[in-house]
């Protein structure tokens, strides 16, 4: 165009379908702890964020843009759904919409045809987003490490007085919940990592259950 050429008056022939979604952050600002984007045939992932970058939804909520091409609409949607499912993102604070995207991509209305302007808000308002196994594990690890820190502090305090003692309760119960929905519960052996304390199993069970 800069050299004076002109465009063909006829648009190029359409070749397949292309769809995209945006992975967005919301809530508090915090660093990006983990980001793994998918690769594959017909899949493209664009992201200017890197692990360690600050994600502040008040200024820029986009974490990444995922797009997929297919020979028809069904193939493009299937590839996009798999790419979102394989995406891993962990934020120090705040939330992201990966689970919401999976809920939308699994909804039959999306595959049936044209949608209304308020469809997105209606679906997100009524549906229960899919639960990420990674979120469950991260919450369990965080709860365990916080509990372990208390146990070790008490253990070393008693050791300084010449009488190292095990915690009063051997084992702790962890309850994980998301949006008023119970996820999982389990127990952990709180004495497992004590340097010289006598280690016991749960009362009434042979091994730790967590």
C-alpha positions in Angstrom: 0.0 0.0 0.0 2.8 2.4 0.8 4.3 1.8 -2.7 1.0 2.6 -4.4 -0.4 -0.9 -4.7 -4.2 -1.6 -4.4 -6.1 -4.3 -2.6 -8.0 -7.0 -4.5 -11.6 -5.8 -4.5 -12.7 -9.4 -3.7 -12.1 -10.6 -0.2 -10.0 -13.7 0.2 -11.8 -17.0 0.5 -12.6 -18.0 4.1 -10.6 -20.9 5.4 -12.0 -22.5 8.5 -13.0 -21.0 11.8 -11.1 -19.1 14.4 -12.2 -18.4 18.1 -10.4 -16.8 21.0 -10.8 -16.2 24.7 -9.0 -13.9 27.1 -7.6 -15.1 30.4 -8.3 -12.3 32.8 -7.4 -11.4 36.4 -9.6 -9.7 38.9 -9.4 -8.6 42.6 -6.2 -7.6 44.3 -2.9 -6.9 42.6 -0.2 -9.5 43.1 2.7 -11.3 41.3 2.2 -14.0 38.7 3.5 -17.2 40.4 3.0 -19.7 37.6 2.0 -19.5 34.0 2.0 -22.5 31.6 0.4 -21.9 28.2 -0.7 -24.7 25.7 0.8 -25.6 22.4 -0.7 -27.7 19.6 -2.1 -27.8 16.1 -4.2 -24.8 15.4 -3.6 -23.3 18.9 -2.0 -19.9 19.6 -1.2 -18.3 23.0 -0.2 -14.7 23.3 1.0 -13.3 26.6 3.2 -10.4 27.6 3.2 -11.5 31.2 6.1 -13.6 32.7 6.4 -15.4 36.0 7.2 -12.8 38.6 5.5 -9.9 36.9 3.0 -7.8 38.8 -0.6 -8.4 37.7 -2.8 -5.4 38.6 -6.4 -5.8 37.3 -7.1 -2.1 37.9 -4.6 -1.2 35.1 -4.5 -4.3 32.9 -6.5 -7.4 33.6 -5.3 -9.5 30.6 -3.0 -12.4 31.5 -3.1 -14.1 28.1 -5.1 -14.5 24.9 -5.8 -18.0 23.7 -7.0 -18.6 20.1 -7.7 -21.8 18.1 -8.4 -22.5 14.4 -10.3 -25.4 13.0 -11.6 -26.6 9.7 -15.1 -26.1 11.1 -16.6 -24.4 14.1 -16.8 -27.6 16.2 -13.1 -28.4 15.7 -12.1 -24.8 16.6 -14.2 -24.9 19.7 -12.8 -28.3 20.7 -9.2 -27.1 20.3 -9.9 -24.0 22.3 -11.5 -25.9 25.1 -8.5 -28.3 25.3 -6.1 -25.3 25.3 -7.9 -23.6 28.2 -8.0 -26.9 30.1 -4.2 -27.3 29.7 -3.5 -23.7 30.8 -2.0 -23.4 34.3 -2.1 -20.0 36.0 -1.4 -19.2 39.7 -1.7 -15.6 41.1 -0.3 -14.5 44.4 -3.5 -12.6 45.1 -6.8 -12.1 43.3 -8.6 -14.4 41.0 -8.7 -15.4 37.3 -11.4 -16.6 35.0 -10.0 -19.9 33.8 -12.8 -21.9 35.5 -15.4 -19.5 34.1 -14.1 -20.0 30.6 -14.3 -23.8 30.9 -17.9 -23.4 32.1 -18.8 -21.3 29.1 -17.0 -23.6 26.6 -18.8 -26.6 28.0 -22.3 -24.9 27.8 -24.6 -26.4 25.1 -25.9 -22.9 24.2 -22.5 -21.9 22.9 -22.4 -24.8 20.5 -26.1 -24.5 19.4 -25.9 -21.2 17.6 -26.3 -17.4 18.0 -26.4 -16.0 21.6 -28.1 -13.0 23.2 -26.2 -10.0 24.6 -26.9 -11.0 28.2 -26.0 -14.7 27.8 -22.6 -14.5 29.4 -23.8 -12.8 32.6 -26.8 -15.2 32.8 -24.5 -18.3 32.5 -21.8 -17.1 34.9 -24.5 -16.0 37.4 -26.2 -19.3 37.5 -23.4 -21.9 36.9 -20.9 -23.3 39.4 -17.5 -23.0 37.7 -15.3 -26.1 37.4 -12.9 -26.6 40.4 -9.3 -26.6 39.5 -7.3 -29.5 41.1 -4.3 -27.2 41.2 -6.2 -24.7 43.4 -7.1 -27.5 45.8 -3.5 -28.6 46.1 -2.2 -25.1 46.5 -4.8 -24.4 49.3 -3.9 -27.6 51.1 -0.2 -26.9 50.9 -0.7 -23.3 52.2 -2.8 -24.6 55.1 -0.3 -27.3 56.0 2.7 -25.0 55.9 1.0 -22.4 58.1 0.1 -25.1 60.6 3.6 -26.6 60.5 5.1 -23.2 61.2 3.1 -23.0 64.5 4.0 -26.5 65.4 7.8 -26.0 64.9 7.7 -22.7 66.8 6.1 -24.4 69.8 8.4 -27.4 69.6 11.6 -25.3 69.6 10.3 -23.1 72.4 9.8 -26.2 74.6 13.2 -27.6 73.5 14.9 -24.4 74.8 13.6 -25.3 78.2 15.1 -28.8 78.0 11.7 -30.6 77.5 10.9 -30.9 73.8 7.2 -31.9 73.5 5.0 -33.1 70.7 1.9 -31.0 69.9 -1.1 -31.7 72.1 -3.1 -32.8 69.0 -1.5 -35.3 66.7 -3.0 -34.5 63.3 -5.1 -31.7 62.1 -8.3 -31.6 60.0 -8.3 -29.4 56.9 -11.5 -28.2 55.3 -11.3 -26.5 51.9 -14.2 -24.5 50.6 -14.9 -22.3 47.5 -17.9 -20.0 47.1 -19.8 -21.8 49.9 -19.2 -25.2 48.2 -17.2 -27.8 50.2 -14.3 -29.2 48.2 -12.4 -31.8 50.3 -11.3 -32.5 53.8 -8.4 -34.5 55.1 -5.9 -34.9 57.9 -2.2 -34.5 58.2 0.5 -35.7 60.7 1.7 -32.5 62.3 4.7 -34.2 63.9 6.2 -35.6 60.7 8.8 -32.9 60.3 9.7 -32.4 63.9 13.5 -32.8 64.3 13.7 -35.1 67.3 10.2 -35.5 68.6 8.6 -38.9 69.0 6.4 -39.3 65.9 3.0 -40.9 66.2 0.3 -41.8 63.6 -3.3 -40.6 63.8 -5.2 -42.2 66.6 -7.4 -44.9 65.1 -5.6 -45.0 61.8 -2.5 -46.5 60.5 -1.1 -43.8 58.2 -1.7 -40.0 57.7 -4.6 -39.5 55.3 -3.4 -36.3 53.7 
